[in-house]
């Protein structure tokens, strides 16, 4: 899954996505349960590893 696709999907679920300054990462917040995660944002066309996607979803309390 590409970074841009995951970001779009998370936003559709109500996840708040904010940049973390110049680190090249995005801060993710699930306002429903207060859980947080961090997502690399090294280009919107770059594929994220499957394990990374699963870890982000688990951190946010999704599936």
N, CA, C and O atoms as a printed pandas DataFrame, in Angstrom:
     atom_number atom_name residue_name chain_id  residue_number  x_coord  y_coord  z_coord
0              1         N          UNK        A               1    0.855   -1.166    0.000
1              2        CA          UNK        A               1    0.000    0.000    0.000
2              3         C          UNK        A               1    0.905    1.234    0.000
3              4         O          UNK        A               1    1.907    1.292    0.712
4              5         N          UNK        A               2    0.529    2.198   -0.803
5              6        CA          UNK        A               2    1.304    3.435   -0.871
6              7         C          UNK        A               2    0.974    4.330    0.312
7              8         O          UNK        A               2   -0.107    4.242    0.894
8              9         N          UNK        A               3    1.917    5.190    0.657
9             10        CA          UNK        A               3    1.742    6.120    1.774
10            11         C          UNK        A               3    0.490    6.967    1.592
11            12         O          UNK        A               3   -0.274    7.157    2.539
12            13         N          UNK        A               4    0.274    7.477    0.387
13            14        CA          UNK        A               4   -0.880    8.336    0.133
14            15         C          UNK        A               4   -2.197    7.568    0.288
15            16         O          UNK        A               4   -3.184    8.125    0.768
16            17         N          UNK        A               5   -2.214    6.295   -0.115
17            18        CA          UNK        A               5   -3.420    5.474    0.015
18            19         C          UNK        A               5   -3.752    5.228    1.479
19            20         O          UNK        A               5   -4.909    5.333    1.886
20            21         N          UNK        A               6   -2.726    4.896    2.275
21            22        CA          UNK        A               6   -2.948    4.644    3.694
22            23         C          UNK        A               6   -3.417    5.913    4.395
23            24         O          UNK        A               6   -4.317    5.867    5.234
24            25         N          UNK        A               7   -2.810    7.041    4.053
25            26        CA          UNK        A               7   -3.196    8.316    4.655
26            27         C          UNK        A               7   -4.666    8.633    4.346
27            28         O          UNK        A               7   -5.412    9.056    5.229
28            29         N          UNK        A               8   -5.071    8.429    3.099
29            30        CA          UNK        A               8   -6.459    8.676    2.688
30            31         C          UNK        A               8   -7.416    7.745    3.440
31            32         O          UNK        A               8   -8.471    8.180    3.902
32            33         N          UNK        A               9   -7.049    6.468    3.561
33            34        CA          UNK        A               9   -7.872    5.491    4.268
34            35         C          UNK        A               9   -8.028    5.863    5.739
35            36         O          UNK        A               9   -9.135    5.827    6.276
36            37         N          UNK        A              10   -6.926    6.220    6.389
37            38        CA          UNK        A              10   -6.979    6.576    7.809
38            39         C          UNK        A              10   -7.830    7.822    8.040
39            40         O          UNK        A              10   -8.597    7.883    9.001
40            41         N          UNK        A              11   -7.697    8.800    7.171
41            42        CA          UNK        A              11   -8.513   10.019    7.305
42            43         C          UNK        A              11   -9.996    9.700    7.141
43            44         O          UNK        A              11  -10.831   10.315    7.804
44            45         N          UNK        A              12  -10.337    8.756    6.275
45            46        CA          UNK        A              12  -11.742    8.384    6.090
46            47         C          UNK        A              12  -12.312    7.724    7.348
47            48         O          UNK        A              12  -13.525    7.725    7.555
48            49         N          UNK        A              13  -11.434    7.160    8.187
49            50        CA          UNK        A              13  -11.852    6.544    9.450
50            51         C          UNK        A              13  -11.874    7.540   10.604
51            52         O          UNK        A              13  -12.238    7.186   11.725
52            53         N          UNK        A              14  -11.485    8.786   10.334
53            54        CA          UNK        A              14  -11.499    9.816   11.367
54            55         C          UNK        A              14  -10.178    9.992   12.087
55            56         O          UNK        A              14  -10.117   10.697   13.094
56            57         N          UNK        A              15   -9.117    9.367   11.594
57            58        CA          UNK        A              15   -7.791    9.503   12.199
58            59         C          UNK        A              15   -7.236   10.883   11.851
59            60         O          UNK        A              15   -7.346   11.336   10.712
60            61         N          UNK        A              16   -6.643   11.544   12.836
61            62        CA          UNK        A              16   -6.040   12.862   12.637
62            63         C          UNK        A              16   -4.585   12.659   12.228
63            64         O          UNK        A              16   -3.809   12.030   12.947
64            65         N          UNK        A              17   -4.225   13.200   11.063
65            66        CA          UNK        A              17   -2.880   13.051   10.499
66            67         C          UNK        A              17   -2.209   14.414   10.503
67            68         O          UNK        A              17   -2.719   15.360    9.902
68            69         N          UNK        A              18   -1.050   14.523   11.185
69            70        CA          UNK        A              18   -0.314   15.787   11.228
70            71         C          UNK        A              18    1.169   15.535   10.978
71            72         O          UNK        A              18    1.695   14.511   11.412
72            73         N          UNK        A              19    1.857   16.449   10.286
73            74        CA          UNK        A              19    3.293   16.292   10.051
74            75         C          UNK        A              19    4.086   16.479   11.343
75            76         O          UNK        A              19    3.667   17.206   12.243
76            77         N          UNK        A              20    5.227   15.815   11.416
77            78        CA          UNK        A              20    6.098   15.906   12.595
78            79         C          UNK        A              20    7.323   16.764   12.278
79            80         O          UNK        A              20    8.448   16.353   12.560
80            81         N          UNK        A              21    7.129   17.908   11.716
81            82        CA          UNK        A              21    8.248   18.794   11.409
82            83         C          UNK        A              21    9.060   18.287   10.236
83            84         O          UNK        A              21    8.504   17.828    9.239
84            85         N          UNK        A              22   10.373   18.370   10.354
85            86        CA          UNK        A              22   11.266   18.009    9.255
86            87         C          UNK        A              22   11.734   16.565    9.324
87            88         O          UNK        A              22   12.716   16.213    8.671
88            89         N          UNK        A              23   11.062   15.719   10.094
89            90        CA          UNK        A              23   11.515   14.338   10.267
90            91         C          UNK        A              23   11.121   13.424    9.125
91            92         O          UNK        A              23   11.678   12.334    8.992
92            93         N          UNK        A              24   10.170   13.844    8.294
93            94        CA          UNK        A              24    9.706   12.986    7.209
94            95         C          UNK        A              24    8.720   11.933    7.688
95            96         O          UNK        A              24    8.528   10.915    7.022
96            97         N          UNK        A              25    8.098   12.164    8.825
97            98        CA          UNK        A              25    7.110   11.246    9.379
98            99         C          UNK        A              25    5.806   11.992    9.660
99           100         O          UNK        A              25    5.776   13.221    9.723
100          101         N          UNK        A              26    4.738   11.225    9.825
101          102        CA          UNK        A              26    3.439   11.790   10.157
102          103         C          UNK        A              26    2.991   11.239   11.495
103          104         O          UNK        A              26    3.169   10.055   11.779
104          105         N          UNK        A              27    2.415   12.091   12.309
105          106        CA          UNK        A              27    1.847   11.688   13.590
106          107         C          UNK        A              27    0.384   11.344   13.362
107          108         O          UNK        A              27   -0.339   12.091   12.703
108          109         N          UNK        A              28   -0.053   10.210   13.906
109          110        CA          UNK        A              28   -1.425    9.742   13.732
110          111         C          UNK        A              28   -2.093    9.650   15.091
111          112         O          UNK        A              28   -1.502    9.142   16.044
112          113         N          UNK        A              29   -3.326   10.139   15.186
113          114        CA          UNK        A              29   -4.077   10.097   16.435
114          115         C          UNK        A              29   -5.475    9.579   16.163
115          116         O          UNK        A              29   -6.175   10.086   15.287
116          117         N          UNK        A              30   -5.879    8.564   16.918
117          118        CA          UNK        A              30   -7.241    8.059   16.852
118          119         C          UNK        A              30   -8.015    8.743   17.977
119          120         O          UNK        A              30   -7.860    8.364   19.137
120          121         N          UNK        A              31   -8.847    9.745   17.665
121          122        CA          UNK        A              31   -9.542   10.480   18.720
122          123         C          UNK        A              31  -10.582    9.637   19.458
123          124         O          UNK        A              31  -11.007    9.999   20.556
124          125         N          UNK        A              32  -10.990    8.529   18.868
125          126        CA          UNK        A              32  -11.981    7.667   19.502
126          127         C          UNK        A              32  -11.464    6.961   20.737
127          128         O          UNK        A              32  -12.204    6.751   21.698
128          129         N          UNK        A              33  -10.172    6.590   20.710
129          130        CA          UNK        A              33   -9.604    5.868   21.848
130          131         C          UNK        A              33   -8.305    6.488   22.366
131          132         O          UNK        A              33   -7.723    5.981   23.325
132          133         N          UNK        A              34   -7.845    7.571   21.747
133          134        CA          UNK        A              34   -6.648    8.260   22.216
134          135         C          UNK        A              34   -5.338    7.589   21.846
135          136         O          UNK        A              34   -4.280    8.025   22.300
136          137         N          UNK        A              35   -5.380    6.540   21.033
137          138        CA          UNK        A              35   -4.148    5.825   20.661
138          139         C          UNK        A              35   -3.431    6.560   19.535
139          140         O          UNK        A              35   -4.052    7.197   18.684
140          141         N          UNK        A              36   -2.096    6.451   19.559
141          142        CA          UNK        A              36   -1.243    7.168   18.603
142          143         C          UNK        A              36   -0.315    6.213   17.866
143          144         O          UNK        A              36   -0.058    5.096   18.314
144          145         N          UNK        A              37    0.181    6.682   16.724
145          146        CA          UNK        A              37    1.190    5.954   15.967
146          147         C          UNK        A              37    1.961    6.957   15.122
147          148         O          UNK        A              37    1.610    8.135   15.060
148          149         N          UNK        A              38    3.012    6.476   14.475
149          150        CA          UNK        A              38    3.833    7.302   13.594
150          151         C          UNK        A              38    3.953    6.572   12.260
151          152         O          UNK        A              38    4.142    5.356   12.219
152          153         N          UNK        A              39    3.840    7.331   11.168
153          154        CA          UNK        A              39    3.931    6.749    9.836
154          155         C          UNK        A              39    5.021    7.454    9.043
155          156         O          UNK        A              39    5.053    8.684    9.011
156          157         N          UNK        A              40    5.925    6.699    8.394
157          158        CA          UNK        A              40    6.917    7.342    7.542
158          159         C          UNK        A              40    6.237    7.983    6.342
159          160         O          UNK        A              40    5.269    7.445    5.804
160          161         N          UNK        A              41    6.743    9.120    5.932
161          162        CA          UNK        A              41    6.171    9.834    4.788
162          163         C          UNK        A              41    7.304   10.251    3.857
163          164         O          UNK        A              41    7.547   11.439    3.644
164          165         N          UNK        A              42    7.981    9.265    3.315
165          166        CA          UNK        A              42    9.130    9.524    2.453
166          167         C          UNK        A              42    8.705    9.460    0.988
167          168         O          UNK        A              42    9.284    8.722    0.192
168          169         N          UNK        A              43    7.701   10.232    0.654
169          170        CA          UNK        A              43    7.181   10.251   -0.714
170          171         C          UNK        A              43    5.865    9.503   -0.786
171          172         O          UNK        A              43    5.759    8.372   -0.309
172          173         N          UNK        A              44    4.868   10.128   -1.377
173          174        CA          UNK        A              44    3.532    9.543   -1.405
174          175         C          UNK        A              44    3.427    8.350   -2.350
175          176         O          UNK        A              44    2.466    7.586   -2.260
176          177         N          UNK        A              45    4.380    8.173   -3.244
177          178        CA          UNK        A              45    4.332    7.058   -4.191
178          179         C          UNK        A              45    5.089    5.830   -3.703
179          180         O          UNK        A              45    5.046    4.779   -4.343
180          181         N          UNK        A              46    5.771    5.954   -2.593
181          182        CA          UNK        A              46    6.572    4.844   -2.090
182          183         C          UNK        A              46    5.685    3.830   -1.370
183          184         O          UNK        A              46    4.802    4.199   -0.596
184          185         N          UNK        A              47    5.932    2.561   -1.636
185          186        CA          UNK        A              47    5.177    1.485   -1.004
186          187         C          UNK        A              47    5.647    1.284    0.432
187          188         O          UNK        A              47    6.846    1.284    0.714
188          189         N          UNK        A              48    4.686    1.113    1.334
189          190        CA          UNK        A              48    4.996    0.780    2.721
190          191         C          UNK        A              48    5.005   -0.737    2.858
191          192         O          UNK        A              48    4.214   -1.426    2.213
192          193         N          UNK        A              49    5.885   -1.251    3.685
193          194        CA          UNK        A              49    5.932   -2.688    3.929
194          195         C          UNK        A              49    4.634   -3.135    4.599
195          196         O          UNK        A              49    4.043   -2.386    5.377
196          197         N          UNK        A              50    4.196   -4.343    4.298
197          198        CA          UNK        A              50    2.951   -4.873    4.860
198          199         C          UNK        A              50    2.990   -4.873    6.376
199          200         O          UNK        A              50    1.995   -4.539    7.021
200          201         N          UNK        A              51    4.120   -5.242    6.952
201          202        CA          UNK        A              51    4.258   -5.258    8.405
202          203         C          UNK        A              51    4.116   -3.876    9.014
203          204         O          UNK        A              51    3.562   -3.729   10.103
204          205         N          UNK        A              52    4.613   -2.861    8.321
205          206        CA          UNK        A              52    4.496   -1.484    8.791
206          207         C          UNK        A              52    3.038   -1.047    8.819
207          208         O          UNK        A              52    2.592   -0.411    9.775
208          209         N          UNK        A              53    2.302   -1.386    7.776
209          210        CA          UNK        A              53    0.877   -1.034    7.713
210          211         C          UNK        A              53    0.117   -1.718    8.842
211          212         O          UNK        A              53   -0.700   -1.087    9.513
212          213         N          UNK        A              54    0.381   -3.010    9.057
213          214        CA          UNK        A              54   -0.300   -3.748   10.124
214          215         C          UNK        A              54    0.038   -3.174   11.500
215          216         O          UNK        A              54   -0.834   -3.097   12.365
216          217         N          UNK        A              55    1.283   -2.775   11.711
217          218        CA          UNK        A              55    1.705   -2.201   12.992
218          219         C          UNK        A              55    1.002   -0.873   13.247
219          220         O          UNK        A              55    0.574   -0.607   14.370
220          221         N          UNK        A              56    0.880   -0.040   12.223
221          222        CA          UNK        A              56    0.198    1.246   12.366
222          223         C          UNK        A              56   -1.264    1.026   12.743
223          224         O          UNK        A              56   -1.776    1.669   13.659
224          225         N          UNK        A              57   -1.933    0.116   12.035
225          226        CA          UNK        A              57   -3.341   -0.179   12.328
226          227         C          UNK        A              57   -3.507   -0.733   13.742
227          228         O          UNK        A              57   -4.456   -0.376   14.439
228          229         N          UNK        A              58   -2.591   -1.602   14.168
229          230        CA          UNK        A              58   -2.647   -2.179   15.515
230          231         C          UNK        A              58   -2.419   -1.089   16.570
231          232         O          UNK        A              58   -3.123   -1.047   17.579
232          233         N          UNK        A              59   -1.443   -0.214   16.343
233          234        CA          UNK        A              59   -1.159    0.870   17.277
234          235         C          UNK        A              59   -2.378    1.777   17.478
235          236         O          UNK        A              59   -2.622    2.272   18.578
236          237         N          UNK        A              60   -3.136    1.986   16.399
237          238        CA          UNK        A              60   -4.294    2.871   16.448
238          239         C          UNK        A              60   -5.566    2.160   16.945
239          240         O          UNK        A              60   -6.617    2.781   17.108
240          241         N          UNK        A              61   -5.445    0.867   17.175
241          242        CA          UNK        A              61   -6.605    0.103   17.661
242          243         C          UNK        A              61   -7.589   -0.244   16.558
243          244         O          UNK        A              61   -8.778   -0.430   16.819
244          245         N          UNK        A              62   -7.103   -0.332   15.329
245          246        CA          UNK        A              62   -7.940   -0.685   14.188
246          247         C          UNK        A              62   -7.598   -2.096   13.751
247          248         O          UNK        A              62   -6.426   -2.418   13.556
248          249         N          UNK        A              63   -8.591   -2.929   13.596
249          250        CA          UNK        A              63   -8.448   -4.323   13.159
250          251         C          UNK        A              63   -7.295   -5.056   13.790
251          252         O          UNK        A              63   -7.078   -6.232   13.498
